[in-house]
Amino acid sequence: MGQHVGPDVSLKENAISVREDGSRIWRGKCASDPGSVAEIIRRHAPRAERAVFGSGPLATWFCHALTAKGIPAICIEARHAQRILNETLNKTDANDADGLARIAEAGFCKEVRAKAFGSMPTRTLIALRSQIVGMSIQLGNQIRGVMKTFGLIVPKGKGRIFEANVRALLDGRDDLARIILPLLGAWSDMRSHVAGFDRQLRAAARQDRYPSSASGFWGPQPVGFRQRAGCEQELARRWQALRVSRPRGAGRAWP
């Protein structure tokens, strides 16, 4: 029977447990680095069949790095592992590592797919852009709310029109300008960053190898970067939703 490893991945130190033939043969700690974990596994579990760890912020890095070093790494759903690890009386990192090793030994685990590193920059860019857009909207609403308190109603408008309206209302109100203008500057900087992210996404879409046949579904821009970022499942889900919600005989729902 082979050996099974349970590394409990954390930010500072990783607790590792090695089991063989139903008993623990070694356990210890090492730095939270794939190289250190791989070295420990090669030293204490040269015949390792599975190295099971739960999903988390470092799971993608560890999964790809350990696999590249020849370690049979398997990432499982953290909630699935937590249900089993919560059965232990003493909740420690060492006991969690031993529990993961038991899961690996029993084979009672469902592997989850780690996101590819090639698509991570585009995924991160899309996520950060969405977050900054939301922050800019919230900050713009905050500016409108603060000015309403003093009887200054900002007319409808977006972008430069909104900025011009705010500056026009603050003309001659130095007391409020000292409060509002820093917020307006932060709002303007956020919009500049969003514009920079948009340029990067457009450049990535032009270089993408996927066709833009679905651009009518997503919007006017090409969607290659979305497909490359792993949105095929979302595309299929939306298409299924259209098929279900559209009545029979109402025509094609796909552009």
C-alpha positions in Angstrom: 0.0 0.0 0.0 1.3 3.5 -0.9 1.7 6.5 1.3 -0.8 9.3 1.7 0.0 12.9 2.7 -2.2 15.6 4.3 -0.7 19.1 4.2 -2.8 21.6 6.1 -2.0 24.8 4.0 -1.9 28.1 5.8 -0.2 31.5 5.5 2.8 31.0 7.8 3.4 27.3 8.5 2.0 24.1 7.0 1.3 21.1 9.2 2.0 17.8 7.3 1.0 14.3 8.2 2.1 11.1 6.4 0.1 7.9 6.7 0.8 4.3 5.5 -1.1 1.1 6.1 -3.6 2.8 8.4 -1.2 4.4 10.8 0.7 7.7 10.9 4.4 7.3 10.2 5.5 11.0 10.3 4.1 14.5 11.0 5.7 17.9 11.3 5.7 21.5 10.1 7.4 23.4 7.4 7.3 26.9 5.8 4.2 27.7 3.7 5.9 27.2 0.4 5.4 24.6 -2.3 9.1 23.9 -2.6 9.4 23.1 1.2 6.3 21.0 1.1 7.6 19.0 -1.9 10.9 18.4 -0.2 9.2 17.1 2.9 7.0 14.8 0.9 10.0 13.4 -1.1 11.9 12.8 2.1 9.2 11.3 4.3 6.8 9.9 1.7 8.8 8.8 -1.4 5.9 6.5 -2.5 3.1 9.0 -2.0 0.0 8.2 -3.9 -2.1 11.3 -3.0 -1.4 14.6 -1.2 -4.8 16.1 -0.3 -5.4 19.6 0.9 -8.4 21.9 1.0 -9.3 24.7 -1.3 -8.4 28.3 -0.2 -6.5 31.4 -1.2 -3.3 29.5 -1.7 -4.8 26.4 -3.2 -4.3 27.4 -6.9 -0.6 28.2 -6.3 0.1 25.0 -4.3 -1.8 22.7 -6.7 0.1 23.9 -9.8 3.5 24.2 -8.1 3.3 20.7 -6.4 2.0 19.1 -9.6 4.9 20.6 -11.6 7.3 19.1 -9.0 5.9 15.7 -9.6 3.8 15.5 -6.4 0.3 13.9 -6.8 -1.5 16.9 -5.4 -5.3 16.8 -5.1 -7.3 19.9 -4.1 -10.7 19.1 -2.5 -13.6 21.4 -1.5 -12.9 23.0 1.8 -16.4 22.6 3.1 -16.3 18.9 2.2 -13.1 18.5 4.2 -14.4 20.6 7.1 -17.3 18.4 7.8 -14.9 15.5 8.4 -12.2 17.5 10.3 -14.8 18.9 12.7 -15.3 15.4 14.1 -12.0 15.6 15.8 -12.0 16.4 19.5 -8.9 18.7 19.5 -9.0 21.2 16.6 -5.4 21.8 15.8 -3.4 22.2 12.6 -1.6 18.9 13.2 -4.9 17.1 13.7 -6.3 18.8 10.6 -3.3 17.6 8.6 -3.8 14.0 10.0 -7.5 14.2 9.0 -6.6 15.2 5.5 -4.1 12.3 5.3 -6.9 10.0 6.4 -9.2 11.4 3.7 -6.4 10.7 1.2 -5.9 7.2 2.5 -9.6 6.4 2.3 -10.0 7.9 -1.1 -13.2 9.6 0.1 -12.6 12.9 -1.6 -13.9 14.8 -4.6 -11.2 16.7 -6.5 -12.0 20.2 -7.6 -10.4 21.9 -10.5 -7.7 24.5 -9.8 -7.9 27.6 -12.0 -5.3 27.8 -14.7 -2.5 30.3 -14.1 -2.6 31.4 -17.7 -6.1 32.9 -17.2 -5.5 34.3 -13.7 -4.2 37.7 -14.8 -7.4 38.3 -16.9 -9.6 37.0 -14.2 -8.0 39.3 -11.7 -8.2 42.3 -14.0 -11.9 41.7 -14.6 -12.6 41.3 -10.9 -10.7 44.4 -9.8 -12.3 46.5 -12.6 -15.8 45.5 -11.3 -14.8 46.3 -7.7 -13.4 49.7 -8.6 -16.5 50.5 -10.7 -18.7 49.7 -7.7 -16.5 51.9 -5.4 -16.7 54.8 -7.8 -20.5 54.6 -8.0 -20.7 54.4 -4.2 -18.3 57.4 -3.8 -20.3 59.4 -6.3 -23.5 58.7 -4.4 -21.8 59.8 -1.2 -20.8 63.1 -2.8 -24.4 63.7 -3.9 -25.7 62.8 -0.4 -23.3 65.1 1.4 -24.1 68.0 -0.9 -27.9 67.5 -0.5 -27.5 68.2 3.2 -26.4 71.7 2.4 -29.1 72.3 -0.2 -26.8 71.7 -3.2 -28.6 69.3 -5.6 -26.3 67.8 -8.2 -28.1 67.5 -11.6 -28.2 64.2 -13.4 -25.1 63.4 -15.3 -22.1 61.0 -15.5 -18.4 61.3 -16.0 -17.2 64.8 -16.8 -20.7 66.2 -16.6 -21.0 65.1 -13.0 -17.6 66.5 -12.1 -18.4 69.8 -13.8 -21.7 70.1 -12.0 -20.1 69.4 -8.6 -17.4 72.0 -9.1 -20.0 74.6 -10.3 -22.1 74.1 -7.2 -19.0 74.4 -5.0 -18.0 77.7 -6.5 -17.8 80.2 -3.7 -18.3 77.6 -1.0 -14.8 77.1 0.3 -15.9 75.4 3.5 -17.6 72.6 1.5 -14.9 72.5 -1.2 -12.3 71.5 1.4 -14.5 68.5 2.1 -15.9 67.5 -1.2 -13.0 68.1 -3.6 -10.8 65.4 -2.1 -13.6 63.0 -2.5 -14.1 64.2 -6.1 -10.4 63.7 -6.8 -10.5 60.1 -5.5 -13.6 59.5 -7.7 -11.8 60.9 -10.7 -8.7 58.7 -10.0 -11.0 55.6 -9.8 -12.5 56.4 -13.2 -9.0 56.8 -14.7 -8.0 53.4 -13.4 -11.2 51.9 -14.9 -10.4 53.4 -18.2 -6.9 51.9 -18.0 -8.3 48.5 -17.2 -10.7 48.8 -20.2 -7.8 49.4 -22.5 -6.0 46.4 -21.2 -9.1 44.2 -21.7 -9.6 45.5 -25.2 -6.0 44.7 -26.0 -6.4 41.2 -24.6 -9.6 40.7 -26.6 -7.9 41.7 -29.8 -5.1 39.2 -29.2 -7.5 36.4 -28.2 -7.7 33.3 -30.5 -11.4 32.9 -29.9 -13.9 34.3 -32.4 -16.2 37.1 -31.4 -19.3 35.5 -32.7 -21.1 35.9 -29.4 -20.4 39.6 -29.1 -24.0 40.4 -29.5 -24.9 38.3 -26.5 -22.3 39.9 -24.2 -22.4 43.3 -25.6 -20.6 45.3 -28.4 -17.1 44.3 -27.3 -15.4 41.0 -28.2 -15.7 38.3 -25.6 -12.6 36.3 -26.2 -11.0 37.3 -22.9 -14.1 36.2 -21.1 -14.0 32.8 -22.6 -10.3 32.5 -22.0 -10.9 33.5 -18.4 -13.1 30.4 -17.9 -16.6 31.8 -18.5 -17.8 28.9 -20.6 -20.0 27.5 -17.8 -21.6 30.9 -17.3 -22.2 31.2 -21.0 -23.9 27.8 -21.0 -26.0 28.7 -18.0 -27.2 31.9 -19.5 -28.0 30.1 -22.8 -30.0 27.5 -20.8 -31.9 30.2 -19.0 -32.8 31.9 -22.3 -34.1 28.6 -23.6 -36.2 28.0 -20.5 -37.6 31.5 -20.2 -38.4 32.0 -23.9 -41.8 30.6 -25.0 -42.0 28.1 -27.7 -42.4 29.5 -31.2 -41.2 33.0 -30.2 -38.2 32.8 -32.5 -34.5 32.4 -31.9 -33.1 33.6 -28.6 -29.4 33.3 -29.7 -28.1 36.2 -31.7 
